[in-house]
Amino acid sequence: MGMAVRAQWTPVVRGHVEVPATPSGVWRFVPARWTVTRRPEAPVAPMFRRAWHRRRQRVHNAACKVPPDARTGVQVPNERAPSARAHCVAALYDLHGNLPALDAAIDRAEAAHADCFVIGGDIALGPMPGEVLDRLAALGPRALYLRGNCDRLMVDACDGRPIASVPAAVRDNVVWAAAQLDRQQRDFLAALPMTITVDVDSLGAVLFCHATPRSDDEIFTRRTPDDRLRPMLSTTHEAIIVCGHTHMQFQRRLDGAQIVNAGSVGMPFGAAGAHWLRLGPGIELERTEYDLASAAARIRRTAYPQAAEFASRYVLDPPSEAEMLAAFEAAPKLG
């Protein structure tokens, strides 16, 4: 499992990247294999400094399950985070910087007594990136996080790396959203794992990933043929797999495994509202209504490059599932 740490602790060390406790430096669940060491109140005396550093390195090495790189001695992080346990999980995917939708989903999940929130990636790329990260920070140790493809692109933009895999209009959105983040928020996104396993009461082990366990941008839908889907999930053994990325909720089965798409909180395809997933005691696809007109007005007041289009197309009148299925099936990645 892990523990909760507060801002007076040093950042989490994950490989060679130092990651703050949360986007805003407050409480966060930290898996046990990540090292958290307290910064001393006063400098360590010179005669004890070498021993103190040796002990700190031993603790770090013991906490990490991957051996250090032979050349650098740096621990290489796993792409898969350690497992957690929960009674009721709210899986909130593809938030896309839509704070009003996130607020509505969190309020409804808390009313349903969710004790764990899995934030399934594509968190901040949208009109209110910083505000969304601040809102998630308030969830404290109840929240676990995954990396989405848009989170990866935002880190690339923060670091000045080229973003050639998306159209120019999307690139402008990525660059703008990345510019709204501070260094702590950038480091937080950079350290997110690709998968999380949560042991949910009455359901057992549930694997959460953004797109597929092996990729954060692989596409499949409810209509993807089994023989095309099977290699995407070949590395997993859990009986329940939760994904997102395509912004459409569905459930299907493959070789005895139940596959559930949580949909999108902030940019749904289908009926308007915040789409999310509740696990425990059963599996329920949820849609939470909220004040769409007020949310659209707030989004239009932001400086997001495509604020007006986001408000009209993804908040007030989202595209239909049939329209998006046709678009995905025509895309080269689906073959």
C-alpha positions in Angstrom: 0.0 0.0 0.0 1.5 3.3 1.0 1.2 6.3 3.2 0.1 9.9 3.1 2.7 12.6 3.2 2.5 16.4 3.6 4.4 19.3 2.0 7.1 19.5 4.7 8.4 16.2 3.4 10.9 16.2 0.5 9.5 15.4 -3.0 8.9 11.8 -3.9 12.0 10.4 -5.7 10.8 8.4 -8.7 13.8 7.4 -10.8 15.8 10.6 -11.4 12.7 12.8 -11.2 11.8 14.5 -8.0 8.0 14.9 -7.8 6.1 17.1 -5.3 3.6 15.5 -3.0 0.7 16.8 -5.1 0.1 19.5 -7.7 -0.4 22.0 -4.8 1.9 20.5 -2.3 -0.7 19.0 0.0 -1.7 15.5 1.0 -1.2 12.7 -1.4 -1.2 8.9 -1.3 2.4 7.7 -1.9 3.0 4.1 -2.8 5.4 2.3 -0.5 8.1 1.6 -3.2 8.6 5.4 -3.6 11.0 7.0 -1.3 10.0 9.8 1.0 12.6 11.2 3.4 12.2 14.1 5.7 14.4 17.2 5.2 16.4 17.8 8.3 15.5 20.8 10.5 19.2 21.8 10.6 22.2 20.8 8.5 23.8 17.4 9.2 27.1 17.7 11.1 30.0 17.0 8.7 31.2 14.0 10.6 27.7 12.3 10.2 26.9 13.6 6.7 28.4 10.6 4.8 26.6 8.1 7.0 23.3 10.0 6.7 23.5 9.9 2.9 24.4 6.2 2.9 21.4 5.4 5.1 19.2 7.5 2.8 20.4 5.6 -0.3 19.8 2.2 1.4 16.2 3.2 2.3 15.7 4.4 -1.3 17.1 1.2 -2.8 15.1 -1.0 -0.6 11.9 0.8 -1.4 12.3 0.5 -5.2 11.7 -2.8 -6.8 13.8 -2.1 -9.9 17.6 -2.4 -9.6 19.6 0.8 -10.2 21.1 1.5 -13.6 24.7 0.1 -13.6 26.2 3.3 -15.1 24.3 6.0 -13.2 23.0 4.3 -10.0 19.6 5.9 -10.7 16.5 3.8 -9.9 14.4 3.3 -13.0 10.7 3.5 -12.1 8.1 0.9 -13.0 5.3 2.0 -15.4 3.0 0.2 -13.1 2.2 1.6 -9.6 1.7 -0.7 -6.6 -1.8 -1.9 -5.8 -4.2 -0.2 -3.3 -7.4 -1.3 -1.6 -10.9 0.4 -1.5 -14.5 -0.2 -0.8 -16.0 2.0 -3.5 -14.0 3.6 -6.3 -14.9 6.5 -8.5 -13.0 6.4 -11.8 -12.9 9.9 -13.3 -11.2 9.9 -16.7 -10.5 12.4 -19.4 -11.2 15.6 -17.3 -9.7 17.9 -19.9 -9.5 20.9 -17.7 -13.3 21.1 -17.3 -13.6 22.2 -13.7 -17.5 22.5 -13.5 -17.8 18.9 -14.8 -15.2 17.7 -12.3 -16.9 19.4 -9.4 -20.2 17.8 -10.3 -18.7 14.3 -10.6 -16.8 14.6 -7.3 -19.8 15.8 -5.5 -21.9 12.9 -6.8 -19.2 10.3 -6.1 -18.8 11.6 -2.5 -22.6 11.3 -2.1 -22.2 7.7 -3.2 -19.6 7.2 -0.4 -16.6 6.7 -2.7 -13.5 6.2 -0.6 -11.0 6.1 -3.5 -10.8 8.2 -6.7 -8.8 6.9 -9.7 -8.0 9.9 -12.0 -7.6 8.2 -15.3 -5.4 10.6 -17.2 -5.9 13.5 -19.7 -6.3 15.7 -16.6 -5.3 19.2 -17.4 -5.4 19.8 -21.2 -8.4 22.1 -21.4 -9.7 25.5 -20.5 -8.9 25.3 -16.7 -5.8 23.3 -16.2 -4.5 24.8 -13.0 -7.9 25.0 -11.3 -8.5 21.3 -12.1 -5.2 20.3 -10.6 -5.9 22.3 -7.5 -9.3 20.7 -7.1 -7.9 17.3 -7.3 -5.2 18.1 -4.7 -8.1 18.7 -2.3 -9.0 15.0 -2.5 -5.8 14.2 -0.7 -4.7 10.6 -0.2 -8.1 9.3 -1.5 -6.9 10.0 -5.1 -4.7 7.9 -7.3 -3.5 9.1 -10.7 -2.8 7.7 -14.2 -0.9 9.2 -17.1 -2.8 10.0 -20.2 -1.4 10.9 -23.6 -2.4 14.5 -23.2 -0.5 14.7 -19.8 2.6 13.4 -21.6 2.2 16.0 -24.4 1.8 18.8 -21.8 5.1 17.7 -20.1 6.8 17.7 -23.5 5.5 21.3 -24.1 6.7 22.4 -20.7 10.1 21.0 -21.5 10.3 22.6 -25.0 10.1 19.3 -26.9 8.4 19.3 -30.3 4.8 18.1 -30.4 4.5 16.7 -33.9 1.9 13.9 -33.3 -1.2 16.2 -33.1 -2.7 18.7 -35.5 -1.6 22.3 -35.3 -4.9 23.5 -33.6 -4.4 20.9 -30.9 -0.8 21.8 -30.5 -1.8 25.4 -29.7 -4.1 24.1 -27.0 -1.3 21.9 -25.5 1.2 24.8 -25.5 -1.3 27.2 -23.9 -2.3 24.7 -21.2 1.3 23.8 -20.4 2.1 27.4 -19.9 -0.5 27.6 -17.2 1.3 25.1 -15.0 3.9 25.8 -12.4 7.0 23.6 -12.0 5.4 21.4 -9.3 2.4 20.7 -11.5 4.6 19.8 -14.4 6.6 17.4 -12.3 3.4 15.9 -10.9 2.2 15.1 -14.4 5.6 13.8 -15.5 5.7 11.2 -12.7 2.3 9.6 -13.3 2.3 5.8 -13.9 0.6 4.1 -16.8 -1.4 1.6 -14.8 -2.8 1.2 -11.3 -4.3 -1.9 -9.6 -7.0 -1.4 -6.9 -8.4 -4.3 -4.9 -12.0 -3.4 -4.7 -14.2 -5.0 -2.1 -16.6 -7.5 -3.7 -14.9 -7.2 -7.1 -11.3 -8.2 -6.5 -8.3 -6.8 -8.4 -9.2 -4.1 -10.9 -6.6 -2.8 -13.4 -6.9 0.8 -14.4 -5.1 2.2 -17.5 -5.7 5.3 -19.7 -6.0 3.7 -23.1 -4.5 0.2 -22.9 -2.0 -1.3 -20.4 0.8 -1.0 -23.0 0.0 2.4 -24.5 -1.5 5.7 -23.4 -2.9 6.5 -26.9 -4.0 3.1 -28.4 -7.6 3.2 -29.6 -10.3 0.5 -29.2 -14.0 0.7 -29.0 -17.0 -1.5 -28.2 -16.9 -2.7 -31.8 -13.1 -3.4 -32.1 -12.8 -7.1 -33.2 -11.5 -9.5 -30.5 -8.5 -10.6 -32.5 -7.3 -6.9 -32.7 -8.0 -6.2 -29.1 -6.4 -9.3 -27.6 -2.8 -8.2 -28.2 -3.5 -4.9 -26.5 -4.4 -6.6 -23.3 -2.1 -9.6 -23.5 0.1 -8.5 -20.6 -2.7 -8.3 -18.0 -4.2 -11.0 -15.8 -6.9 -9.1 -13.9 -10.5 -10.1 -14.4 -11.7 -6.4 -14.7 -9.9 -3.8 -16.8 -10.9 -0.1 -16.7 -9.9 2.2 -19.5 -10.8 5.6 -21.0 -9.2 7.7 -23.8 -12.1 7.4 -26.4 -14.6 9.3 -24.2 -17.3 6.8 -24.7 -18.7 4.5 -22.0 -19.1 0.8 -22.7 -18.7 -2.7 -21.2 -17.6 -5.7 -23.1 -15.9 -9.1 -22.4 -12.8 -10.7 -23.9 -11.5 -14.2 -22.9 -13.2 -14.0 -19.5 -12.1 -10.5 -18.7 -14.6 -7.6 -18.2 -13.5 -4.4 -20.0 -15.1 -1.2 -18.9 -14.6 2.3 -20.5 -15.3 5.0 -17.9 -16.1 7.6 -20.5 -15.1 11.3 -20.1 -15.9 13.7 -17.3 -14.9 16.8 -19.2 -15.4 16.0 -22.9 -18.0 13.2 -23.3 -19.2 11.8 -26.6 -22.9 11.1 -26.3 -25.3 12.7 -23.8 -24.2 15.9 -22.2 -23.0 15.7 -18.6 -20.0 14.3 -16.6 -19.5 10.6 -17.4 -17.7 8.5 -14.9 -17.6 5.0 -13.4 -18.4 3.6 -10.0 -17.0 0.3 -8.8 -18.2 -1.4 -5.6 -20.2 -3.2 -4.8 -21.1 -3.5 -8.5 -20.0 -1.8 -11.7 -22.1 1.3 -12.6 -21.6 3.6 -15.6 -22.6 7.1 -14.3 -23.6 10.3 -15.9 -24.0 13.4 -13.7 -25.9 16.4 -14.9 -24.6 19.9 -14.1 -25.4 23.5 -15.1 -24.2 23.3 -18.7 -25.0 26.9 -19.6 -23.1 28.3 -16.6 -20.1 26.0 -17.3 -20.0 27.0 -20.9 -20.0 30.7 -19.9 -17.1 30.1 -17.5 -15.1 28.3 -20.2 -15.7 31.0 -22.8 -14.2 33.6 -20.3 -10.9 31.7 -20.2 -8.0 32.4 -22.5 -8.0 28.8 -23.8 -7.4 29.1 -27.6 -10.5 27.1 -28.5 -12.7 28.1 -25.5 -15.8 28.8 -27.6 -15.6 25.6 -29.5 -15.0 23.6 -26.3 -18.0 25.1 -24.7 -20.4 24.5 -27.6 -19.1 21.1 -28.9 -18.0 19.3 -25.7 -20.2 20.9 -23.0 -23.5 22.1 -24.5 -23.9 19.7 -27.4 -21.4 16.9 -27.5 -21.0 14.7 -30.6 -23.0 11.5 -30.7 -21.5 8.1 -30.0 -22.4 7.0 -33.5 -20.6 9.9 -35.1 -17.4 9.3 -33.0 -17.4 5.5 -33.6 -17.5 6.2 -37.4 -14.6 8.7 -37.0 -12.5 6.3 -34.9 -13.1 3.4 -37.3 -12.0 5.5 -40.2 -8.7 6.4 -38.4 -5.6 4.7 -39.6 -4.7 3.5 -36.1 -7.7 1.3 -35.9 -6.6 -0.5 -39.1 
